[in-house]
Amino acid sequence: MKKKVLAMLLCGLPLLINAQDAFDVLQMSQTELRGTSRFQSMAGAFGALGGDLSTLTQNPAGIGVYRSSDLGVTLSLDFNSTKAGINKLNETKFNVNNVGYVGAIRLNSESVPNLNFGFTYNRIQSFNRHYVGGVANIPTSMSNFVADEFVNVPGYTDGDLYWDEDYNPYFDGYAPWAAVTMFDMTTQNGGYVGIINANGDYMQGLFGDGTAADAYYSVDESGHADEYNIAFGGNIANKLYFGLDFGILDLDFKSTQTYEEEMDNPYVMADDIDLFESPIVSDNTYAKWALTNYLHSEGTGVNFKFGLIWKPVQALRIGAAFHTPTYYDMRDTYLVSAKLHAYQDDELLYRASKSSNDGYRYSGTYTIKTPWHFMGSVAGVIGTNGILSLDYEYVANETMRIGDDRNNDYPDVTDNVKAYFKPSHIIRVGGEYRVTPSFSLRAGYSYKTTQVEKGVDEYEYNIATVGTNPAYQYDNAVHNITAGIGYRYQKFYADLAYVHKMRKSVYNAFSPINDNYGYEPNVSADVTDHNNRISLTLGMRF
């Protein structure tokens, strides 16, 4: 993707800056292996089995398999370990993964033996993750990226980077907050300097010939996506099971990200007296600067799911399901701040800082449409004691959309979604063996492929982000290894599950710069999660 293409994309960004970019929406559209302990211990391979409270979020035809009513609750402890470079952070979280009820209505009919209804609560994603890291001898600076790609390429001038009480970067003609915040900063003496500075007819960052720099980053994320399901299904001649589910979703995501650079011989202003006349110097200078972004995204959404399970013979089950996108109404609250300390000959030149919107948080509304999901499943019953199940799920990530609060899609972000993302594929396999009439052993494995195109992972694209944060991140692969045991006594049941999740992600502080002259690398890091979960389900069937 050449610079002239990026320029066209970035010129449209001020209209979109109050919404999320493509990578943020990708993160908020994902689901995890959660639910009842039996469901988790078999890696979620229940698309052709049913008869479990979690199937309402997967293949709702599973509700038709029930012959009796079911009431249960699932609790879990998550031990999260995230590593970026040599730095590793650990967290422990308690979650309520699932609460549900299915009511079975027996019709005493051979053609339609029963019709069932159900209500469940499911935590489908936890956003809790915290990691820190650093990159030594970085090849360029975020300040150079912001100056070039956020200002010079779209063609803004230094006059576009000032703001007063009437400044609004969310309408055409105004520059993004990230660039505005890094320009015309106020010093401790009441003067003005910048992390990005005007140098003739173009804007420049702090990194130049002779500059050496190290970068540090901190990402702290929290929140959840919860789904409340209302489902209806039934059984036709003990051969065909069907189900329809209506989901109501609640999403709450918080993120605080800080990016810092320490620089020897940066190109800084010599003093803080006059923004236009002060010379830029780089001899015997030192600077430390940081950009901090706070974001709170919250919203509610709805979706629909439909599924079928066919049992041609007693030993074989075949399932299919599709999920519509979740249609979210969203609100973002965010704030960006920057600070700069500059020195020359070991003497302090100035300390400067600035916050967007004069330090007040800004809110904006928009809409999200998450991907379509399609699922195919097959399961075999082995004798009277064994079950083996296999699921395949297709996630159409390229169908995600972002729009205004009147559901009008943003065409530039839509183009980015189509360019950056590809379908991801999920394979789940699980088994259960009944050791005695009361005790069962279970195990499973699932694998999810990357969602991004090869060019994104190999840094062949300029990545256009909106809002105030140039950073973006994505998953390359997700593995789950699972095991569990189950106990049944009359109407009561208890299930215990263990899930080990390994996720490989990539953090990018800003986009690589690719133009007609070749590739200029960015600041990036591999991030690995090793999360262990123990969950307990207690319930009864009656």
C-alpha atoms as one frame of an Amber mdcrd trajectory, in Angstrom:
protein
   0.000   0.000   0.000   1.623   3.242  -1.101   1.631   6.575   0.668  -0.864
   8.148  -1.719  -3.355   5.426  -0.759  -2.727   6.050   2.936  -3.172   9.770
   2.389  -6.672   9.182   1.039  -7.485   6.985   4.013  -6.160   9.418   6.575
  -7.963  12.396   5.056 -11.221  10.726   6.004 -10.182   9.959   9.569 -11.290
  13.174  11.298 -14.885  12.216  10.535 -14.308   8.826  12.096 -12.143   9.695
  15.047 -14.899   9.234  17.588 -15.281   5.579  16.609 -13.047   2.553  16.985
 -10.658   1.422  14.315 -10.671  -1.979  12.661  -8.326  -3.649  15.155 -10.235
  -2.428  18.199 -13.466  -3.843  16.813 -11.723  -7.118  15.973 -10.662  -7.435
  19.616 -14.167  -6.735  20.909 -15.724  -9.230  18.474 -13.886 -12.318  19.701
 -15.265 -15.093  21.886 -13.499 -17.445  24.291 -13.885 -21.025  25.438 -16.168
 -20.459  28.424 -19.436 -21.895  29.716 -20.277 -24.912  31.832 -17.462 -27.108
  33.096 -18.566 -30.058  30.983 -18.583 -27.842  27.894 -15.124 -26.452  28.674
 -13.580 -29.816  29.549 -14.487 -31.089  26.049 -13.077 -27.906  24.432 -16.560
 -26.738  23.466 -17.051 -29.558  20.932 -20.799 -29.742  21.553 -22.248 -28.628
  18.230 -23.704 -32.069  17.499 -24.321 -33.155  21.093 -26.490 -30.626  22.899
 -28.049 -31.263  26.253 -25.846 -28.654  27.965 -26.588 -25.099  29.091 -23.675
 -23.709  27.058 -25.111 -24.907  23.763 -27.516 -21.969  23.737 -24.557 -19.752
  22.785 -23.195 -22.280  20.278 -25.748 -24.521  18.512 -29.173 -23.718  19.996
 -30.519 -27.010  18.612 -28.859 -28.495  21.682 -31.832 -27.311  23.725 -34.047
 -29.749  21.829 -32.017 -32.696  23.113 -33.197 -32.118  26.693 -35.750 -34.600
  28.054 -35.873 -33.011  31.518 -35.382 -29.564  33.020 -31.905 -28.321  33.965
 -30.716 -25.666  36.414 -27.007 -24.915  36.921 -24.309 -22.391  37.776 -20.597
 -22.324  36.844 -17.846 -20.552  38.776 -14.202 -20.248  37.773 -10.772 -19.008
  38.825  -8.538 -17.676  36.053  -4.782 -17.529  36.543  -3.508 -15.224  33.798
   0.162 -14.960  32.852   1.184 -12.566  30.080   4.711 -12.194  28.748   6.078
  -9.496  26.446   9.799  -9.843  25.779  11.413 -10.798  29.100   8.686  -9.213
  31.232   5.925 -11.403  32.675   2.914 -10.305  34.719   0.463 -12.562  36.588
  -3.152 -11.923  37.600  -5.891 -13.994  39.227  -9.559 -13.350  38.462 -12.804
 -14.867  39.713 -15.639 -15.215  37.201 -19.182 -16.482  37.006 -19.090 -18.161
  33.613 -22.616 -19.487  33.263 -25.986 -19.465  34.980 -28.885 -21.135  33.225
 -32.218 -22.867  33.221 -33.873 -25.076  30.613 -37.483 -26.091  30.987 -38.628
 -29.243  29.212 -42.258 -29.537  28.133 -43.210 -33.157  27.417 -45.935 -33.464
  24.793 -46.340 -37.269  24.863 -46.288 -37.303  21.077 -44.203 -39.581  18.881
 -43.817 -36.909  16.201 -42.911 -34.069  18.605 -41.924 -35.623  21.959 -41.025
 -32.322  23.608 -40.673 -28.557  23.200 -38.165 -26.760  25.410 -37.305 -23.210
  26.420 -34.291 -21.805  28.212 -32.642 -18.755  29.746 -28.898 -18.485  30.309
 -26.232 -15.985  31.220 -22.803 -16.602  29.694 -19.515 -14.757  29.955 -18.261
 -15.065  26.390 -15.088 -13.014  26.766 -12.850 -11.593  29.476 -10.623  -8.700
  28.387  -8.369  -8.839  31.463  -4.758  -8.575  30.366  -1.776  -6.503  31.495
   1.669  -6.500  29.971   4.729  -4.256  29.852   7.887  -4.357  27.806  10.633
  -2.459  26.067  12.493  -2.345  22.767  16.111  -1.184  22.672  17.661   0.760
  19.791  14.396   1.502  18.020  14.765   2.389  14.303  12.450   5.402  14.399
  10.129   7.272  16.751   6.372   7.380  17.162   6.760  11.155  16.998   8.106
  10.839  13.443   5.214   8.563  12.523   2.604  10.977  13.910   4.274  13.996
  12.284   4.494  12.338   8.891   1.441  10.122   8.610  -1.015  12.150  10.723
   0.060  15.619   9.541   2.306  15.755   6.478   0.616  13.046   4.401  -2.936
  14.418   4.867  -1.529  17.908   4.242  -2.324  19.660   7.521  -0.350  22.760
   8.449   0.800  23.868  11.877  -2.220  26.151  12.008  -4.474  23.084  11.933
  -2.835  21.742  15.092  -3.905  24.548  17.415  -7.101  24.251  19.366  -9.280
  26.409  21.567 -12.653  25.923  23.229 -14.283  25.563  19.801 -11.817  22.963
  18.518 -13.487  19.695  17.562 -11.327  17.042  15.873 -14.400  14.907  15.121
 -15.423  16.954  12.086 -13.842  17.465   8.691 -10.950  19.911   8.538  -9.460
  19.227  11.955  -6.374  17.169  12.688  -6.447  14.066  14.946  -6.033  14.516
  18.695  -2.800  12.489  18.759  -1.098  15.087  16.543  -2.734  18.066  18.237
  -1.728  16.805  21.689   1.918  16.447  20.654   2.114  20.005  19.277   1.953
  23.381  21.068   2.509  21.875  24.526   2.671  24.107  27.585   5.913  24.228
  29.607   6.406  24.885  33.306   7.275  28.506  32.453   4.206  29.120  30.332
   6.039  28.718  27.025   5.225  26.390  24.149   7.122  23.461  22.637   6.235
  20.276  20.816   7.057  16.591  20.544   6.363  17.237  16.876   7.573  20.594
  15.554   7.239  22.707  12.436  10.458  22.818  10.432   9.888  24.950   7.380
   6.909  23.696   5.423   6.710  20.271   7.054   6.303  18.760  10.499   9.072
  16.634  12.014   9.442  14.302  14.971  12.262  13.916  17.471  14.200  11.165
  15.668  16.881  12.073  13.133  20.454  11.431  12.074  22.535  10.592  15.138
  19.556   9.899  17.393  19.546   6.731  19.535  16.415   5.714  21.432  14.746
   3.013  23.504  10.988   2.482  23.785   8.802   1.239  26.639   5.148   0.299
  26.618   2.459  -0.640  29.115  -0.954  -2.072  28.210  -3.591  -2.593  30.899
  -6.939  -3.967  29.713  -9.982  -5.078  31.657 -13.667  -5.767  31.167 -15.965
  -8.395  29.747 -18.566  -9.329  27.166 -21.629 -11.074  28.620 -24.511 -12.690
  26.752 -28.049 -13.279  27.994 -29.841 -15.937  25.960 -33.501 -16.683  25.413
 -33.913 -19.918  23.474 -36.659 -22.157  22.151 -36.301 -25.584  20.563 -37.722
 -29.007  20.117 -37.453 -32.592  18.967 -39.015 -34.141  15.884 -39.390 -37.922
  16.068 -36.177 -38.260  18.093 -34.303 -37.718  14.806 -34.192 -33.985  14.188
 -33.571 -31.373  16.864 -33.939 -27.643  16.258 -33.341 -24.470  18.218 -33.619
 -20.710  17.899 -31.796 -18.312  20.213 -32.066 -14.575  20.807 -29.008 -13.063
  22.484 -28.696  -9.779  24.352 -25.110  -8.708  24.939 -23.446  -6.358  27.376
 -19.901  -5.210  26.592 -17.606  -3.229  28.885 -13.963  -2.676  27.925 -11.355
  -0.427  29.559  -7.823   0.187  28.339  -4.955   2.341  29.528  -1.920   2.318
  27.242   1.290   4.262  27.740   4.092   4.483  25.219   7.425   6.123  26.209
  10.715   6.876  24.508  14.090   7.813  25.986  16.308   9.490  23.377  19.927
  10.580  23.080  20.550  13.439  20.651  16.897  13.956  19.729  15.826  16.930
  17.622  14.244  19.185  20.257  13.507  22.883  20.456  16.327  24.873  22.010
  14.048  26.787  24.384  10.389  27.397  25.191  10.161  31.063  24.242   8.703
  31.145  20.736   7.198  28.181  18.936   8.116  29.569  15.497  11.516  31.166
  16.091  13.232  28.754  18.490  15.830  26.668  16.636  15.778  22.864  16.713
  18.961  21.319  18.103  20.259  17.770  18.477  23.790  18.108  19.898  24.257
  16.809  23.448  20.508  16.638  23.963  18.393  14.133  25.818  14.617  13.727
  25.934  12.058  11.520  27.579   8.480  11.695  26.409   5.290   9.649  26.754
   1.825   9.365  25.223  -0.941   7.891  27.409  -4.339   6.826  26.079  -7.359
   5.994  28.218 -10.399   4.339  26.614 -13.682   3.075  28.023 -15.936   1.317
  25.509 -19.383   0.175  26.570 -22.385  -0.999  24.636 -25.318  -3.344  24.245
 -26.103  -5.573  21.311 -28.401  -8.242  19.951 -27.939 -11.316  17.771 -29.800
 -14.401  16.566 -28.712 -18.019  16.264 -30.335 -20.985  14.564 -29.246 -24.599
  14.611 -30.126 -28.185  13.738 -28.944 -31.586  14.986 -29.776 -34.719  12.980
 -29.483 -38.228  14.417 -29.721 -40.640  11.452 -28.736 -43.603  13.663 -28.229
 -43.938  17.401 -24.437 -43.811  17.135 -24.154 -40.694  14.935 -25.098 -37.019
  15.404 -24.630 -34.262  12.806 -25.055 -30.593  13.682 -25.103 -27.241  11.892
 -25.620 -23.684  13.141 -25.200 -20.105  12.086 -24.945 -16.912  14.123 -25.890
 -13.506  12.802 -23.574 -10.613  13.609 -24.046  -8.920  16.951 -25.377  -5.425
  16.341 -23.915  -3.170  19.030 -24.785   0.384  19.996 -21.562   1.714  21.508
 -20.277   4.661  23.500 -16.596   5.508  23.921 -15.106   7.752  26.571 -11.454
   8.600  26.117  -8.586  10.900  26.948  -5.076  11.294  25.555  -2.223  13.107
  27.276   1.421  13.748  26.411   4.434  14.869  28.400   7.989  15.802  27.439
  11.197  16.431  29.382  14.092  17.856  27.332  17.713  18.459  28.339  20.883
  19.851  26.767  24.349  19.462  28.245  22.698  17.804  31.270  20.694  20.977
  31.930  16.895  20.979  31.894  15.501  22.891  28.935  11.831  22.460  29.833
   9.082  20.160  31.040   5.926  20.245  28.939   2.552  18.542  28.940  -0.835
  18.606  27.239  -4.140  16.711  27.332  -6.882  16.397  24.758 -10.012  18.467
  25.279  -8.196  20.486  27.974  -7.961  17.407  30.192 -11.632  16.467  30.060
 -12.759  13.087  28.786 -14.687  13.047  25.529 -17.549  10.703  24.636 -18.809
   9.602  21.247 -21.334   7.074  19.959 -21.199   4.663  17.034 -22.318   1.169
  15.981 -20.527  -2.150  15.459 -21.506  -5.230  13.486 -19.432  -8.284  14.468
 -18.653 -11.220  12.094 -21.025 -13.903  10.870 -20.352 -17.387  12.295 -21.051
 -20.730  10.596 -20.589 -24.093  12.294 -20.593 -27.755  11.297 -20.306 -30.640
  13.780 -20.256 -34.420  13.973 -20.288 -36.688  17.033 -20.184 -40.424  17.554
 -21.520 -42.450  20.449 -19.142 -45.325  21.166 -20.957 -48.182  22.815 -22.749
 -47.127  25.968 -19.871 -45.314  27.659 -18.017 -43.130  25.130 -18.562 -39.941
  23.117 -16.232 -38.402  20.540 -17.115 -35.028  19.000 -15.641 -32.724  16.354
 -16.627 -29.119  15.543 -15.555 -26.739  12.806 -16.405 -23.027  12.986 -15.937
 -20.401  10.262 -15.686 -16.780  11.430 -16.113 -14.241   8.626 -13.954 -11.458
  10.115 -13.991  -9.474   6.885 -17.755  -8.886   7.324 -17.286  -6.698  10.431
 -18.616  -3.170  10.027 -18.372   0.113  11.954 -20.772   2.989  11.490 -22.317
   6.079  12.984 -25.150   6.041  15.491 -27.634   5.953  12.603 -26.176   2.647
  11.346 -24.457   4.188   8.319 -21.241   2.258   7.728 -17.974   4.184   7.538
 -16.638   3.321   4.053 -12.958   3.958   4.890 -12.994   1.644   7.904 -14.954
  -0.937   5.893 -12.198  -0.889   3.268  -9.605  -1.352   6.014 -11.505  -4.321
   7.465 -11.588  -5.979   4.044  -7.886  -5.281   3.481  -6.545  -6.307   6.895
  -8.646  -9.317   7.889  -9.449 -12.763   6.615 -11.715 -15.547   7.914 -10.495
 -17.441  10.933 -11.103 -21.159  11.439 -11.754 -22.919  14.730 -11.346 -26.666
  15.216 -12.644 -28.267  18.426 -12.370 -31.924  19.368 -13.593 -33.459  22.626
 -14.295 -36.785  24.210 -16.026 -38.233  27.245 -15.800 -41.677  28.808 -18.165
 -42.872  31.502 -16.037 -44.841  33.968 -19.003 -45.753  36.180 -22.676 -44.722
  36.049 -21.736 -41.780  38.297 -18.221 -40.740  37.158 -17.020 -39.524  33.747
 -13.647 -38.420  32.396 -13.327 -35.772  29.670 -10.664 -34.121  27.533 -10.432
 -31.844  24.518  -8.434 -29.504  22.332  -9.275 -26.451  20.233  -7.287 -24.324
  17.803  -8.107 -20.957  16.279  -6.199 -19.504  13.327  -5.104 -15.904  12.895
  -7.582 -13.265  11.742  -5.158 -10.993   9.833  -3.912 -11.135   6.281  -0.335
 -12.180   5.631   0.621  -8.645   4.626  -0.376  -7.308   8.052   1.745  -9.844
   9.915   4.702  -9.278   7.594   4.478  -5.478   7.896   3.628  -4.855   4.259
   0.736  -2.468   5.015   0.440   0.997   6.424  -2.153   0.469   9.172  -4.628
   3.330   9.488  -5.873   3.775  13.053  -8.393   6.326  14.259  -9.084   7.901
  17.597  -6.109   9.029  19.662  -3.946   5.897  19.764  -1.595   4.832  16.928
  -1.108   1.387  18.572  -2.821  -1.797  17.379  -2.651  -5.483  18.306  -3.984
  -8.812  17.045  -3.878 -12.548  17.764  -1.902 -14.963  15.622  -3.150 -18.248
  17.115  -5.131 -19.470  20.110  -4.840 -22.992  21.589  -6.917 -24.571  24.373
  -6.010 -27.865  26.047  -8.753 -29.112  28.352  -9.637 -31.884  30.796 -12.285
 -32.579  33.399 -14.350 -34.966  35.461 -18.067 -35.274  36.060 -20.200 -36.720
  38.827 -23.917 -37.641  38.707 -26.106 -38.718  41.619 -29.839 -38.940  41.022
 -30.916 -35.355  40.099 -27.700 -33.682  41.213 -24.545 -33.198  39.098 -21.136
 -31.612  39.614 -18.490 -31.031  36.944 -14.906 -29.858  37.267 -12.844 -28.539
  34.333  -9.287 -27.430  33.702  -8.462 -25.243  30.696  -4.973 -24.215  29.589
  -5.120 -21.409  27.029  -2.114 -20.254  25.032  -2.514 -17.152  22.905   0.165
 -15.603  20.698  -0.374 -11.934  19.901   1.491  -9.044  18.309   1.633  -5.538
  19.793   2.496  -2.633  17.502   3.079   0.827  18.956   2.399   2.351  15.530
   2.217   1.301  11.911   5.263   0.444   9.822   5.884   3.008   7.101   6.023
   1.614   3.567   6.454   3.924   0.612   8.151   4.046  -2.772  11.547   4.119
  -1.053  11.121   0.898   0.888  10.228  -0.302   4.363  10.813   1.595   7.600
  10.151  -0.706  10.574   7.974   0.206  13.530   8.155  -0.683  17.241   6.531
  -4.069  17.854   6.671  -7.006  20.261   5.395 -10.567  20.531   2.991 -11.111
  23.426   2.202 -14.579  24.797  -0.586 -15.487  27.216  -0.515 -18.716  29.240
  -3.794 -18.772  31.129  -4.994 -21.563  33.410  -8.615 -21.866  34.487 -10.340
 -24.118  36.990 -14.117 -24.121  36.863 -16.848 -25.843  38.849 -20.440 -26.415
  37.753 -23.174 -27.391  40.178 -26.661 -28.231  38.985 -29.662 -30.469  39.014
 -31.986 -32.043  36.478 -35.605 -32.685  37.279
